[in-house]
Amino acid sequence: MQGFFTVAGADVEMIWTRKGISLLELIVTMTILGILAAGVMPLIRNTTVRSKEIELKRNLRIMRIALDDYRKTFDKIPAGPSKTGNGYPKELQELVDGHDFGDVKVGKVKFLRRPVLNPMDPKSSTDEKQWGWEIRCYKDEPTSSKWCGDDVYDVFAPQTGTAMDGTKYNEW
């Protein structure tokens, strides 16, 4: 196959002697693509794990803020017959359903719009009582893994795995 092109106003004939690519060029290209793909795969896996860890930390923060807000609201109630308990909800669902603290103007106070699920637990959407979390009571030790059943003082992730930063999920 012959071709023509113009250089400085003169037509120059160019003879095409090659058709396609050589086997060596193909091998080099495939090797480079393989190396790039091997480098990207761990990043994709890490991105998935990292996003779940970020969501877990965010959901724990949301739950703990809701529990703290419940306690702060309880502390604002004047002493009297309506102020019973230690200031923490009896179960997690009370944060969503709301609680009547006895204030006529405010009525029932809600602290969450919907259940906040544990992203690391695939069964959390079917766990209607604890939403995939482990719970601690006000009476429990900070390292306790058993719930006394009286109230919800704290939540933590039951997963025993290690996060990318080296900490344990259940210590967050």
Sequence and secondary structure as in RCSB ss.txt:
>XXXX:A:sequence
MQGFFTVAGADVEMIWTRKGISLLELIVTMTILGILAAGVMPLIRNTTVRSKEIELKRNLRIMRIALDDYRKTFD
KIPAGPSKTGNGYPKELQELVDGHDFGDVKVGKVKFLRRPVLNPMDPKSSTDEKQWGWEIRCYKDEPTSSKWCGD
DVYDVFAPQTGTAMDGTKYNEW
>XXXX:A:secstr
 EEEEEETTEEEEEE    S  HHHHHHHHHHHHHHHHHHHHHHHHHHHHHHHHHHHHHHHHHHHHHHHHHHHHH
HS SSTT  SSSS SSTHHHHH EE S TTT EE S SS    TT TTTTT TTTTT EEE SSS TT  S  SS
   EEE     B TTS BGGG 
